[in-house]
Amino acid sequence: MLRTILLLVFSNLFMTMAWYGHLRHQHVPLWKAILVSWLIAFVEYCLMVPANRIGYQSGVSAFQLKMVQEVITLVIFSLFAILYLQEPFHWKYLVSFALLLGAVYFMFK
């Protein structure tokens, strides 16, 4: 499971850059942002597909893989939004994350 989680973390780093990195570069034409994002997303897929396959083959269900991936995505996105996009972090996000962690708990129980 550790290998799956590490691959998911790295794939989400690339996914977040592909989907949201261009927001700081509004001067770049949209077609270029799409092209660069697509190239970055290719790396994300090269990590995400093996992560899911390895996890599934080791007995983790597809539902569990998706839930873990969503939590990883939110953690990475939160750090990205705060550090890279300079957006404020509100208390209501912590409450939302706590509810999601509760969902993860019940998913694995």
C-alpha positions as CSV (number, residue, x, y, z in Angstrom):
1,M,0.0,0.0,0.0
2,L,2.9,2.4,0.7
3,R,4.1,2.2,-3.0
4,T,0.5,2.9,-4.1
5,I,0.3,6.0,-1.8
6,L,3.7,7.3,-2.9
7,L,2.7,7.0,-6.6
8,L,-0.6,8.7,-5.9
9,V,1.2,11.6,-4.1
10,F,3.5,12.1,-7.0
11,S,0.8,11.8,-9.6
12,N,-1.3,14.3,-7.7
13,L,1.6,16.8,-7.7
14,F,1.7,16.6,-11.4
15,M,-2.1,16.7,-11.8
16,T,-2.4,19.8,-9.6
17,M,0.3,21.6,-11.6
18,A,-1.4,20.6,-14.9
19,W,-4.9,21.7,-13.8
20,Y,-4.1,24.8,-11.7
21,G,-0.5,25.9,-12.4
22,H,-1.5,28.0,-15.3
23,L,-3.7,30.2,-13.1
24,R,-0.6,32.2,-12.1
25,H,0.3,32.7,-15.7
26,Q,-2.8,34.5,-17.2
27,H,-0.6,36.2,-19.8
28,V,0.1,32.8,-21.5
29,P,-2.3,32.2,-24.4
30,L,-4.9,29.6,-23.5
31,W,-3.8,27.1,-26.3
32,K,-0.3,27.1,-24.8
33,A,-1.6,26.6,-21.3
34,I,-3.7,23.6,-22.6
35,L,-0.7,22.1,-24.4
36,V,1.7,22.4,-21.4
37,S,-1.0,21.2,-19.1
38,W,-1.7,18.2,-21.3
39,L,2.1,17.3,-21.3
40,I,2.2,17.6,-17.5
41,A,-0.9,15.5,-17.2
42,F,0.7,12.7,-19.3
43,V,3.3,12.3,-16.5
44,E,0.4,12.2,-14.0
45,Y,-1.2,9.4,-15.9
46,C,2.1,7.5,-16.1
47,L,2.1,7.5,-12.3
48,M,-1.6,7.2,-11.5
49,V,-2.3,4.1,-13.6
50,P,0.4,2.0,-12.0
51,A,-0.6,3.3,-8.6
52,N,-4.2,2.1,-9.1
53,R,-3.1,-1.2,-10.6
54,I,-0.6,-2.0,-7.8
55,G,-3.1,-1.1,-5.2
56,Y,-5.9,-3.1,-6.7
57,Q,-3.7,-6.1,-7.2
58,S,-2.7,-6.0,-3.5
59,G,-6.3,-6.2,-2.4
60,V,-7.4,-2.6,-2.2
61,S,-10.9,-2.1,-3.7
62,A,-11.5,0.5,-6.4
63,F,-13.7,2.5,-4.0
64,Q,-10.9,2.5,-1.4
65,L,-8.3,3.6,-4.0
66,K,-10.6,6.5,-5.1
67,M,-11.1,7.6,-1.5
68,V,-7.4,7.6,-0.8
69,Q,-6.7,9.5,-4.0
70,E,-9.3,12.2,-3.2
71,V,-7.8,12.8,0.3
72,I,-4.3,13.0,-1.2
73,T,-5.6,15.4,-3.9
74,L,-7.1,17.7,-1.3
75,V,-4.0,17.8,0.9
76,I,-1.8,18.5,-2.1
77,F,-4.2,21.0,-3.6
78,S,-4.5,22.9,-0.3
79,L,-0.7,23.2,0.0
80,F,-0.5,24.3,-3.6
81,A,-3.3,26.9,-3.3
82,I,-1.7,28.4,-0.2
83,L,1.9,28.3,-1.2
84,Y,1.8,28.7,-5.0
85,L,-1.5,30.6,-5.6
86,Q,-1.2,32.5,-2.4
87,E,-4.9,31.9,-1.5
88,P,-6.0,32.1,2.1
89,F,-7.0,28.9,4.0
90,H,-10.3,29.1,5.9
91,W,-11.5,27.1,8.9
92,K,-14.4,25.7,7.0
93,Y,-11.9,23.8,4.8
94,L,-10.6,22.0,7.9
95,V,-14.1,21.0,8.9
96,S,-14.6,19.7,5.3
97,F,-11.4,17.7,5.4
98,A,-12.3,16.2,8.8
99,L,-15.6,15.0,7.3
100,L,-13.7,13.5,4.4
101,L,-11.3,11.7,6.7
102,G,-14.4,10.3,8.5
103,A,-15.5,9.0,5.1
104,V,-12.1,7.3,4.6
105,Y,-12.3,5.7,8.0
106,F,-15.7,4.2,7.2
107,M,-14.5,3.1,3.8
108,F,-11.8,1.0,5.3
109,K,-13.9,-0.4,8.2
